[in-house]
Amino acid sequence: MKIRPLADRLVVKRTQEEQKTKGGIIIPDTAKEKPLEGVVIAVGSGAVLKSGKVVPLDVKAGDKVLFGKYAGTEVKVNGEELVLLREDDVLAVFTK
């Protein structure tokens, strides 16, 4: 099954967090926070204005993004945890 976001929404897969600190201490699962960054898997067609005009999204599939701690909705698709976000919830896009 595939997922296709609508309008100004996007699907993000969180990046994996480090299992150890720099000092070599292993972090248990209960103490870990969910990462606030991820890779965009799919994007919607764009925001629809009241006039009916569609404004395309600035974010595209493959971009690495930073988003808010409580932003979006978590969903599971084919056993994979994904986050559905609005484009407004994206704080920044990482560039090279």
N, C-alpha and C positions, 0 to 999 in steps of 0.2 A: 504494500500500500504506500502511496506517495501522498505528500501534503502540499497544497498550493495555497498560500495566503491570499487574502482578498484586500483590495483597496491599498491603504498605506501601511499594511502590516508586513512583517518579515519573520522568517524562521531562522533561529540561531542555535547552533550546537555549541555548548559551553566547552572551553578548553580544559584539559586535564590539569589538576593542581599537583604541585610537588608532594611527594610522599614523605620527604625528609626536609629538615631545616638545613641551612648551610653548615651548622655545627654537627650534623649527623644524627640529630634526634628524630625519631620516627613519630609522625603525627597520627594519632588514632582517628578513625572515621568520625567519632562523636565530637571531636574538637575542630574538625575542618569546617570552614565556611565555603559556600558555593562560590566558584569563580565569577567575577563580574565582567569577564571578557569571553568572546566566542567568535566563531566563524559563521558568516551568513550563508545559509544553505539555499534559501529561496526568498524571493521578494514578490510583493503584489504588483498590480498594474499601476498604482499611484493613487494619490488623494483626489477625490472628486469634489470640486468646488460647487457652490450653490448655483453657479451659472451652467453647470454640467461639464465644464472643462476638466480634463484629467491632467494633474500635475505629476510628472514622473518622479520617482524616488531618487535621492542622491546616492543612496547605498545600493550596492549591487552584490550579487552572489559571489562568494569568495573573499569578500572584505572581512578583515578582522576588526571587530568593534568592541567598544566599552559601553556598558549599560548600567542603569541604576540597580541598587541592591534589591529593591522590591518591585522592579519593573517586570511587566509581562506576565504571561500565563504559562506554567509548565505543563507539557503534554508528553505522552509516551507514544511513539510510533515505531512499530516493529521492534519493541524492546529498547529503543534508543530514546534517551531523555532529551527533549528539545524545548526551546523557549519561544513562544509567540510574542512578538513585540510590535508596538507601533513605531513608526520612524521617529516620532517625538521622544521616545524612551531611550534612543541611542544618544549617548553623550559625546562620543568621539569615534573616529575611524583611524586605525593605526596605518601609517604610511612608511614606506621604506626609505 
